[in-house]
Amino acid sequence: MMGIGAGVLVAGGAAGGYGYRRSLRLSSSEARQVEKAHFLVAGGSIGGLTVAARLLRGVPNAKVTVIEPRSVHHYQPGYTLVGAGVYKESDVLFDQGSLMQDEMRWVKDYVEAFEPEHNRVVTRGGERIDYDYLIVGLGVETDWDSTEGLSAALETPYAANIYDLKSSSKYWQLAKGFEGGDAVFTFPTGYVKCGGAPQKISFLSEDLWRSQGKRDRVNVHFHTPQAALFPAVPAVNEVVTPMMEKRGLNLHYRQALRAVDPSTRTAIFEQLDGNGGSRELRQHYDLLHAMPRFRTPAPLRNGPLTAEGIGGQLEVDRHTLQHKRFPNVFGVGDCAGTGAAKTAATIRKQAPVVVQNLFDAALGRSLSGVYDGASGCPLLTRYGRCMMFEFDYNGNLVNEWMYQPTKETRRWWQFKVHGLKRMYRHVMLNGWV
Ligand SMILES: Cc1cc2nc3c(=O)[nH]c(=O)nc-3n(C[C@H](O)[C@H](O)[C@H](O)COP(=O)(O)OP(=O)(O)OC[C@H]3O[C@@H](n4cnc5c(N)ncnc54)[C@H](O)[C@@H]3O)c2cc1C
């Protein structure tokens, strides 16, 4: 099964292979020119490191520095499978050192401040690092305190959340031992890291309780401030919504979580009327998977690289991924304010564009790399079944021939569980995107 999934991707990948080689093809004099520049990567996770590794594929002697404080790298797309009892915590952890290539200088510290007028970054330890080109890949973080009472609720035996690894393991224990009552899942306001994960864990939990013979004792509620389950991809929404209604999920639209009261086990929502008004709604829970809001790390959201009205994200052109005011600054991944989905699948498409444009900039050419908003989602609909799809900025499905996106299949489940982690680790992090 996995072979079939891999096979189709390889077929699709072959089509991209020509583009892959072309975007990295530099003459030796061009490579020497690029070697004069210093590329500084802020954030050494999947975004920053995919760009750094690919840069070195094109120009092996390029000067690349990566600022990353962590010793342990988290494969976050695996968190959902930890919450579903399919992976163990150790399955999603990598030694950060094993991901850093010898050619990269690793500064194991935090970015404290960006000083783009001086082409400089200051670290928490006080090091001042100059650059010719800066690539920002700081990601986004969960702001647990953005929802009143949520942090306290997560300390109780009735709530857990798959966006934190320890809490994801706790979620699996809670879901597995759940004996019935109101199971409440929510979707946040603002931008979301992996906008499909809150849905996936509710679908898998519903399936778990069905297989355990408890389904008739559980009321499954999914509350979202949006007007649909998957508004970003209408073709998928049209298929999945009736599927979930048929499975008895209570879908509550235009409901934004405002607070949680752990003492009475109540989730408090604003029911939005679509005209700026709202009224309060209260929902009892026996099991809660509530989503906080997201934000970018402090040096980005409080610094000079963001702008008004974009929630602290990096202010980039959504097609070239170049900063709108500082042309030697580029963005990749979740922290970039492009409006694209915040997923590793997005990074697979963005990283080649960033590298192509970095080479263009270093060679004094106009930028030729264009990102079209492409992203993907392995939508786990039940144990053993997954819908896989790719979409663009307009919410249109792309490469439908390859994915058969509106079908729940076992092969995409196998690929999500066994294939995607390998692709992340060995293809993306080695710059072979
Ligand atoms: C529950 C869950 C399920 C998901 N499912 C999927 C999925 O099925 N498919 C998919 O494609 N994606 C999925 N994702 C999303 C995917 O994990 C993210 O989109 C991806 O990790 C973003 O990569 P990034 O490099 O932009 O940011 P991150 O991976 O978040 O990394 C940011 C890095 O910046 C570093 N950093 C932060 N602050 C500083 C600082 N001040 N100085 C220096 N470094 C700093 C951090 O240590 C970190 O290493 C999921 C995520 C979650 C949480």
The ligand as a MOL file (V3000), in Angstrom:
LIG
                    3D

  0  0  0     0  0            999 V3000
M  V30 BEGIN CTAB
M  V30 COUNTS 53 58 0 0 0
M  V30 BEGIN ATOM
M  V30 1 C -0.5240 18.8710 15.9210 0
M  V30 2 C 0.1370 19.2430 14.6250 0
M  V30 3 C -0.1510 18.5320 13.4820 0
M  V30 4 C 0.4360 18.8810 12.2710 0
M  V30 5 N 0.1580 18.1220 11.1510 0
M  V30 6 C 0.7650 18.4150 9.9820 0
M  V30 7 C 0.5560 17.5830 8.8390 0
M  V30 8 O -0.1540 16.5770 8.8900 0
M  V30 9 N 1.1770 17.9270 7.6810 0
M  V30 10 C 1.9990 19.0230 7.6060 0
M  V30 11 O 2.5380 19.2630 6.5340 0
M  V30 12 N 2.1990 19.8290 8.6630 0
M  V30 13 C 1.6140 19.5390 9.8500 0
M  V30 14 N 1.8540 20.3300 10.9520 0
M  V30 15 C 2.4960 21.6440 10.7790 0
M  V30 16 C 4.0150 21.6030 10.7380 0
M  V30 17 O 4.5380 20.9030 11.8280 0
M  V30 18 C 4.5180 23.0370 10.7430 0
M  V30 19 O 3.9220 23.7190 9.6660 0
M  V30 20 C 6.0190 23.0940 10.5970 0
M  V30 21 O 6.6410 22.4970 11.7020 0
M  V30 22 C 6.4640 24.5570 10.4910 0
M  V30 23 O 7.8360 24.5990 10.3540 0
M  V30 24 P 8.6440 25.9520 10.6730 0
M  V30 25 O 10.0720 25.6110 10.4330 0
M  V30 26 O 8.0300 27.0780 9.9620 0
M  V30 27 O 8.3760 26.2050 12.2220 0
M  V30 28 P 8.6310 25.2620 13.4690 0
M  V30 29 O 8.7400 23.8310 13.0510 0
M  V30 30 O 7.6000 25.5870 14.4650 0
M  V30 31 O 10.0710 25.6940 13.9790 0
M  V30 32 C 10.4160 26.9730 14.4160 0
M  V30 33 C 11.8380 26.8840 14.9180 0
M  V30 34 O 12.2460 28.1860 15.3160 0
M  V30 35 C 12.9400 28.0640 16.5380 0
M  V30 36 N 12.8200 29.3390 17.2580 0
M  V30 37 C 11.7350 29.8770 17.8620 0
M  V30 38 N 12.0300 31.0430 18.4210 0
M  V30 39 C 13.3330 31.2740 18.1400 0
M  V30 40 C 14.2330 32.3460 18.4220 0
M  V30 41 N 13.8530 33.4160 19.1260 0
M  V30 42 N 15.5000 32.2330 17.9650 0
M  V30 43 C 15.9110 31.1640 17.2340 0
M  V30 44 N 15.1070 30.1350 16.9400 0
M  V30 45 C 13.8310 30.1990 17.3920 0
M  V30 46 C 12.2790 26.9110 17.2690 0
M  V30 47 O 13.1440 26.3520 18.2560 0
M  V30 48 C 11.9850 25.9680 16.1290 0
M  V30 49 O 13.0200 25.0360 15.9100 0
M  V30 50 C 1.3190 19.9800 12.1940 0
M  V30 51 C 1.6590 20.6760 13.3720 0
M  V30 52 C 1.0760 20.3060 14.5800 0
M  V30 53 C 1.4730 21.0450 15.8400 0
M  V30 END ATOM
M  V30 BEGIN BOND
M  V30 1 1 1 2
M  V30 2 1 2 3
M  V30 3 2 2 52
M  V30 4 2 3 4
M  V30 5 1 4 5
M  V30 6 1 4 50
M  V30 7 2 5 6
M  V30 8 1 6 7
M  V30 9 1 6 13
M  V30 10 2 7 8
M  V30 11 1 7 9
M  V30 12 1 9 10
M  V30 13 2 10 11
M  V30 14 1 10 12
M  V30 15 2 12 13
M  V30 16 1 13 14
M  V30 17 1 14 15
M  V30 18 1 14 50
M  V30 19 1 15 16
M  V30 20 1 16 17
M  V30 21 1 16 18
M  V30 22 1 18 19
M  V30 23 1 18 20
M  V30 24 1 20 21
M  V30 25 1 20 22
M  V30 26 1 22 23
M  V30 27 1 23 24
M  V30 28 2 24 25
M  V30 29 1 24 26
M  V30 30 1 24 27
M  V30 31 1 27 28
M  V30 32 2 28 29
M  V30 33 1 28 30
M  V30 34 1 28 31
M  V30 35 1 31 32
M  V30 36 1 32 33
M  V30 37 1 33 34
M  V30 38 1 33 48
M  V30 39 1 34 35
M  V30 40 1 35 36
M  V30 41 1 35 46
M  V30 42 1 36 37
M  V30 43 1 36 45
M  V30 44 2 37 38
M  V30 45 1 38 39
M  V30 46 1 39 40
M  V30 47 2 39 45
M  V30 48 1 40 41
M  V30 49 2 40 42
M  V30 50 1 42 43
M  V30 51 2 43 44
M  V30 52 1 44 45
M  V30 53 1 46 47
M  V30 54 1 46 48
M  V30 55 1 48 49
M  V30 56 2 50 51
M  V30 57 1 51 52
M  V30 58 1 52 53
M  V30 END BOND
M  V30 END CTAB
M  END
